[in-house]
Amino acid sequence: MEGVQVNEVPVRDAATIILVRDPATGPKILMGQRGANAVFLPNKFVFPGGAVDRDDATVPFARPMNDICSARLASTVKTGDPRRLAGAAIRELWEEAGQVLGAPGQWDGDIPQDWQTYADTGHVPSAEALHFVFRAITPPTRPRRFDARFFLADADHLASDPDDFSAATDELSHLQWIPLDQARGFDLTFITEVVLAEIAATLPNITAPQSVPFFDNTKEQSLFERLGGRSPLDAISSAPAPKY
């Protein structure tokens, strides 16, 4: 699907991270609100995430993603290193929420500019806590389009204070831990509601799902598929899906 273009709006690879706090006793999800003047999804409450940068493919990992999720993620990428998607998720979490998902350590070699402030915390990114749980391609009607992979992670793996957002940029406002059973009271996109429903059905387990839901909007008719089972290349169901 990489590089697909519909109605002259390019589709960019993107990564989103869904952090869950207290999954067994009262799950809460980290979300923030996009600005009213944002080109993409103005005013919506979203998970931290964004487009993949070139340098996300070059960063070291203290620990890799689990084998099942790594294989499924690789099956969604035609060219390049799929690990760049995990890197983008960790970087966006740092930039938009000031949260560090990583392990203490020093970087070898040059540090990419977009990663300098992260490296200054004394940590190296770690993908061990990331679980690939959802994929969605933005419909052609949007001014910007992304092929987004969603990663689920337990906030217990954070190396930072989950209540301290002081290092965050101003891209998201009203950063907060929203109780999962209250999240639908916020201004959400359709796809965010679908993701939340999927997460609610699996908690308190935070692990590789049996299959990965995929909303495919690359063609005129949207399709809903499930990628996986234990084979990362197996799409086990396909049906028309509503646009978001």
C-alpha positions as a Markdown table, in Angstrom:
| # | Residue | x | y | z |
|---|---|---|---|---|
| 1 | Met | 0.0 | 0.0 | 0.0 |
| 2 | Glu | 3.0 | 2.3 | 0.4 |
| 3 | Gly | 3.1 | 5.2 | -2.0 |
| 4 | Val | -0.6 | 4.8 | -3.0 |
| 5 | Gln | -2.0 | 8.1 | -4.3 |
| 6 | Val | -5.7 | 8.8 | -4.7 |
| 7 | Asn | -7.2 | 12.1 | -6.0 |
| 8 | Glu | -3.6 | 13.5 | -6.1 |
| 9 | Val | -3.3 | 13.4 | -2.3 |
| 10 | Pro | -0.3 | 11.3 | -1.4 |
| 11 | Val | -0.6 | 8.7 | 1.4 |
| 12 | Arg | 2.2 | 9.0 | 3.9 |
| 13 | Asp | 3.3 | 6.3 | 6.4 |
| 14 | Ala | 2.4 | 7.2 | 9.9 |
| 15 | Ala | 2.5 | 5.8 | 13.4 |
| 16 | Thr | 0.2 | 6.2 | 16.4 |
| 17 | Ile | 0.6 | 5.1 | 20.0 |
| 18 | Ile | -2.1 | 4.1 | 22.4 |
| 19 | Leu | -0.8 | 4.2 | 26.0 |
| 20 | Val | -2.9 | 2.5 | 28.6 |
| 21 | Arg | -2.6 | 3.1 | 32.3 |
| 22 | Asp | -4.1 | 0.8 | 35.0 |
| 23 | Pro | -5.4 | -1.7 | 32.4 |
| 24 | Ala | -6.7 | -4.2 | 35.0 |
| 25 | Thr | -8.2 | -1.8 | 37.6 |
| 26 | Gly | -9.6 | 1.2 | 35.6 |
| 27 | Pro | -8.0 | 1.7 | 32.2 |
| 28 | Lys | -7.1 | 5.2 | 31.1 |
| 29 | Ile | -5.9 | 6.3 | 27.6 |
| 30 | Leu | -3.5 | 9.1 | 26.9 |
| 31 | Met | -5.1 | 11.6 | 24.5 |
| 32 | Gly | -4.8 | 15.3 | 23.6 |
| 33 | Gln | -6.7 | 17.7 | 21.4 |
| 34 | Arg | -5.6 | 19.0 | 18.1 |
| 35 | Gly | -5.8 | 22.7 | 17.5 |
| 36 | Ala | -8.8 | 24.5 | 15.9 |
| 37 | Asn | -6.7 | 25.6 | 13.0 |
| 38 | Ala | -5.0 | 22.3 | 12.3 |
| 39 | Val | -5.3 | 21.2 | 8.7 |
| 40 | Phe | -5.9 | 17.6 | 9.7 |
| 41 | Leu | -8.6 | 16.6 | 12.2 |
| 42 | Pro | -9.0 | 20.1 | 13.8 |
| 43 | Asn | -10.4 | 20.0 | 17.4 |
| 44 | Lys | -10.4 | 16.3 | 17.6 |
| 45 | Phe | -9.1 | 14.3 | 20.5 |
| 46 | Val | -6.4 | 11.9 | 19.3 |
| 47 | Phe | -3.7 | 9.6 | 20.4 |
| 48 | Pro | -0.1 | 10.9 | 20.0 |
| 49 | Gly | 1.1 | 10.1 | 16.5 |
| 50 | Gly | 2.2 | 11.5 | 13.2 |
| 51 | Ala | 4.0 | 10.9 | 9.9 |
| 52 | Val | 7.2 | 8.9 | 9.7 |
| 53 | Asp | 10.4 | 11.0 | 9.3 |
| 54 | Arg | 13.4 | 9.8 | 7.2 |
| 55 | Asp | 15.6 | 9.5 | 10.3 |
| 56 | Asp | 13.2 | 7.2 | 12.1 |
| 57 | Ala | 14.7 | 4.3 | 10.2 |
| 58 | Thr | 18.2 | 5.0 | 11.5 |
| 59 | Val | 17.6 | 5.1 | 15.3 |
| 60 | Pro | 18.9 | 2.3 | 17.5 |
| 61 | Phe | 16.6 | 0.2 | 19.7 |
| 62 | Ala | 17.6 | -1.0 | 23.1 |
| 63 | Arg | 15.1 | -3.8 | 22.7 |
| 64 | Pro | 13.1 | -4.9 | 19.6 |
| 65 | Met | 9.4 | -5.4 | 19.1 |
| 66 | Asn | 8.1 | -9.0 | 19.7 |
| 67 | Asp | 8.4 | -11.4 | 16.7 |
| 68 | Ile | 4.6 | -11.6 | 15.9 |
| 69 | Cys | 4.1 | -7.9 | 15.7 |
| 70 | Ser | 7.3 | -7.4 | 13.8 |
| 71 | Ala | 6.3 | -9.9 | 11.2 |
| 72 | Arg | 2.8 | -8.4 | 10.8 |
| 73 | Leu | 4.2 | -4.9 | 10.6 |
| 74 | Ala | 6.7 | -6.0 | 7.9 |
| 75 | Ser | 3.8 | -7.4 | 5.9 |
| 76 | Thr | 2.3 | -3.9 | 5.6 |
| 77 | Val | 5.5 | -2.4 | 4.2 |
| 78 | Lys | 6.7 | -2.9 | 0.6 |
| 79 | Thr | 10.0 | -1.1 | 0.9 |
| 80 | Gly | 12.3 | 0.2 | 3.6 |
| 81 | Asp | 12.7 | -0.9 | 7.2 |
| 82 | Pro | 9.4 | -1.4 | 9.0 |
| 83 | Arg | 11.1 | -0.6 | 12.3 |
| 84 | Arg | 10.9 | 3.0 | 11.3 |
| 85 | Leu | 7.2 | 2.9 | 12.2 |
| 86 | Ala | 8.0 | 1.9 | 15.7 |
| 87 | Gly | 10.6 | 4.6 | 15.8 |
| 88 | Ala | 8.0 | 7.2 | 14.7 |
| 89 | Ala | 5.6 | 6.1 | 17.4 |
| 90 | Ile | 8.2 | 6.6 | 20.1 |
| 91 | Arg | 9.4 | 9.9 | 18.7 |
| 92 | Glu | 5.8 | 11.3 | 18.3 |
| 93 | Leu | 5.0 | 10.2 | 21.9 |
| 94 | Trp | 8.0 | 12.2 | 23.1 |
| 95 | Glu | 7.3 | 15.3 | 20.9 |
| 96 | Glu | 3.5 | 15.5 | 21.5 |
| 97 | Ala | 3.3 | 14.3 | 25.1 |
| 98 | Gly | 6.8 | 14.6 | 26.6 |
| 99 | Gln | 6.8 | 10.9 | 27.5 |
| 100 | Val | 9.8 | 8.6 | 27.2 |
| 101 | Leu | 9.4 | 5.0 | 26.0 |
| 102 | Gly | 12.9 | 3.6 | 26.2 |
| 103 | Ala | 15.8 | 2.3 | 28.2 |
| 104 | Pro | 18.7 | 4.2 | 29.9 |
| 105 | Gly | 21.7 | 4.3 | 27.6 |
| 106 | Gln | 23.9 | 6.3 | 25.3 |
| 107 | Trp | 23.6 | 6.5 | 21.5 |
| 108 | Asp | 26.3 | 5.4 | 19.2 |
| 109 | Gly | 27.2 | 7.7 | 16.3 |
| 110 | Asp | 25.4 | 10.8 | 15.2 |
| 111 | Ile | 22.0 | 11.6 | 16.7 |
| 112 | Pro | 19.3 | 12.7 | 14.1 |
| 113 | Gln | 18.2 | 16.3 | 14.7 |
| 114 | Asp | 14.6 | 15.3 | 15.4 |
| 115 | Trp | 15.8 | 12.8 | 18.1 |
| 116 | Gln | 18.3 | 15.1 | 19.9 |
| 117 | Thr | 16.0 | 16.2 | 22.7 |
| 118 | Tyr | 14.9 | 12.6 | 23.3 |
| 119 | Ala | 18.5 | 11.4 | 23.4 |
| 120 | Asp | 19.3 | 14.2 | 25.9 |
| 121 | Thr | 17.0 | 12.5 | 28.4 |
| 122 | Gly | 19.7 | 9.7 | 28.6 |
| 123 | His | 17.5 | 7.0 | 26.9 |
| 124 | Val | 17.6 | 4.9 | 23.8 |
| 125 | Pro | 14.3 | 3.9 | 22.2 |
| 126 | Ser | 12.8 | 0.6 | 23.1 |
| 127 | Ala | 10.1 | -1.1 | 21.0 |
| 128 | Glu | 9.7 | -4.0 | 23.4 |
| 129 | Ala | 6.4 | -2.6 | 24.8 |
| 130 | Leu | 4.8 | -1.9 | 21.4 |
| 131 | His | 2.1 | -4.2 | 20.1 |
| 132 | Phe | 0.8 | -3.6 | 16.5 |
| 133 | Val | -3.0 | -3.6 | 17.0 |
| 134 | Phe | -4.6 | -1.6 | 14.2 |
| 135 | Arg | -4.1 | -0.2 | 10.7 |
| 136 | Ala | -6.1 | 2.5 | 8.8 |
| 137 | Ile | -5.6 | 4.4 | 5.6 |
| 138 | Thr | -7.2 | 7.9 | 5.5 |
| 139 | Pro | -10.1 | 8.3 | 3.0 |
| 140 | Pro | -9.5 | 10.3 | -0.2 |
| 141 | Thr | -11.8 | 13.1 | 1.0 |
| 142 | Arg | -9.2 | 14.2 | 3.6 |
| 143 | Pro | -6.8 | 17.1 | 2.9 |
| 144 | Arg | -4.0 | 14.9 | 4.2 |
| 145 | Arg | -3.8 | 11.1 | 4.0 |
| 146 | Phe | -1.9 | 8.6 | 6.1 |
| 147 | Asp | -1.3 | 4.9 | 6.2 |
| 148 | Ala | -1.3 | 4.7 | 10.0 |
| 149 | Arg | -0.2 | 1.8 | 12.1 |
| 150 | Phe | -1.5 | 1.9 | 15.7 |
| 151 | Phe | 0.6 | 0.5 | 18.5 |
| 152 | Leu | -0.7 | -0.4 | 22.0 |
| 153 | Ala | 1.6 | -0.1 | 25.1 |
| 154 | Asp | 1.3 | -0.3 | 28.8 |
| 155 | Ala | 2.2 | 2.9 | 30.5 |
| 156 | Asp | 4.2 | 1.0 | 33.1 |
| 157 | His | 6.9 | 0.8 | 30.5 |
| 158 | Leu | 7.4 | 4.5 | 30.4 |
| 159 | Ala | 10.8 | 5.8 | 31.7 |
| 160 | Ser | 9.1 | 9.2 | 32.4 |
| 161 | Asp | 6.5 | 10.5 | 34.9 |
| 162 | Pro | 3.2 | 9.8 | 33.2 |
| 163 | Asp | 1.7 | 12.9 | 34.7 |
| 164 | Asp | 4.4 | 15.3 | 33.6 |
| 165 | Phe | 3.7 | 16.8 | 30.2 |
| 166 | Ser | 6.1 | 19.7 | 30.6 |
| 167 | Ala | 8.5 | 18.5 | 27.8 |
| 168 | Ala | 5.7 | 18.2 | 25.2 |
| 169 | Thr | 5.4 | 20.5 | 22.2 |
| 170 | Asp | 2.2 | 22.6 | 21.7 |
| 171 | Glu | 0.8 | 20.3 | 18.9 |
| 172 | Leu | -1.7 | 18.7 | 21.3 |
| 173 | Ser | -3.5 | 20.6 | 24.1 |
| 174 | His | -5.5 | 19.3 | 27.0 |
| 175 | Leu | -3.2 | 16.2 | 27.3 |
| 176 | Gln | -4.8 | 13.9 | 29.9 |
| 177 | Trp | -5.4 | 10.3 | 30.9 |
| 178 | Ile | -9.0 | 9.7 | 29.9 |
| 179 | Pro | -10.9 | 6.8 | 31.5 |
| 180 | Leu | -11.7 | 4.4 | 28.7 |
| 181 | Asp | -15.4 | 4.2 | 29.6 |
| 182 | Gln | -15.6 | 8.0 | 29.3 |
| 183 | Ala | -13.6 | 8.5 | 26.1 |
| 184 | Arg | -16.6 | 8.5 | 23.7 |
| 185 | Gly | -17.8 | 11.6 | 25.4 |
| 186 | Phe | -15.0 | 13.5 | 23.8 |
| 187 | Asp | -14.8 | 14.8 | 20.2 |
| 188 | Leu | -13.4 | 11.8 | 18.4 |
| 189 | Thr | -13.1 | 10.6 | 14.8 |
| 190 | Phe | -15.0 | 7.5 | 13.7 |
| 191 | Ile | -11.7 | 5.5 | 13.5 |
| 192 | Thr | -10.7 | 6.5 | 17.0 |
| 193 | Glu | -14.0 | 5.2 | 18.3 |
| 194 | Val | -13.4 | 1.9 | 16.5 |
| 195 | Val | -9.9 | 1.6 | 17.9 |
| 196 | Leu | -11.1 | 2.3 | 21.4 |
| 197 | Ala | -13.8 | -0.4 | 21.0 |
| 198 | Glu | -11.1 | -2.9 | 19.9 |
| 199 | Ile | -8.9 | -2.0 | 22.8 |
| 200 | Ala | -11.7 | -2.3 | 25.3 |
| 201 | Ala | -12.5 | -5.8 | 24.1 |
| 202 | Thr | -9.0 | -7.0 | 24.8 |
| 203 | Leu | -8.0 | -5.4 | 28.1 |
| 204 | Pro | -6.6 | -6.1 | 30.6 |
| 205 | Asn | -4.4 | -8.1 | 28.2 |
| 206 | Ile | -1.9 | -6.0 | 26.4 |
| 207 | Thr | -0.3 | -8.3 | 23.9 |
| 208 | Ala | -0.3 | -9.2 | 20.2 |
| 209 | Pro | -3.9 | -9.6 | 19.1 |
| 210 | Gln | -5.1 | -12.7 | 17.2 |
| 211 | Ser | -5.5 | -10.5 | 14.2 |
| 212 | Val | -5.0 | -6.8 | 13.3 |
| 213 | Pro | -8.1 | -4.8 | 12.0 |
| 214 | Phe | -7.4 | -2.9 | 8.8 |
| 215 | Phe | -9.6 | -0.1 | 7.4 |
| 216 | Asp | -8.4 | 0.1 | 3.8 |
| 217 | Asn | -9.5 | 3.3 | 2.0 |
| 218 | Thr | -7.1 | 3.1 | -0.9 |
| 219 | Lys | -9.9 | 2.3 | -3.4 |
| 220 | Glu | -13.3 | 3.8 | -4.2 |
| 221 | Gln | -15.0 | 1.4 | -1.8 |
| 222 | Ser | -13.6 | 1.1 | 1.7 |
| 223 | Leu | -12.8 | -2.3 | 2.9 |
| 224 | Phe | -12.4 | -3.8 | 6.4 |
| 225 | Glu | -9.9 | -6.7 | 6.7 |
| 226 | Arg | -8.2 | -8.5 | 9.5 |
| 227 | Leu | -4.5 | -9.1 | 9.1 |
| 228 | Gly | -3.0 | -12.0 | 10.8 |
| 229 | Gly | -4.1 | -14.9 | 12.9 |
| 230 | Arg | -0.8 | -16.4 | 13.6 |
| 231 | Ser | 0.3 | -16.0 | 10.0 |
| 232 | Pro | 1.2 | -12.3 | 9.4 |
| 233 | Leu | 0.4 | -12.4 | 5.8 |
| 234 | Asp | -3.1 | -14.0 | 6.1 |
| 235 | Ala | -6.1 | -11.6 | 5.7 |
| 236 | Ile | -8.8 | -13.7 | 7.4 |
| 237 | Ser | -11.9 | -11.6 | 6.6 |
| 238 | Ser | -12.9 | -8.8 | 4.2 |
| 239 | Ala | -16.0 | -6.7 | 4.1 |
| 240 | Pro | -17.1 | -3.2 | 3.2 |
| 241 | Ala | -16.3 | -0.6 | 5.9 |
| 242 | Pro | -17.7 | 2.8 | 6.6 |
| 243 | Lys | -15.5 | 5.9 | 5.9 |
| 244 | Tyr | -14.1 | 7.9 | 8.7 |
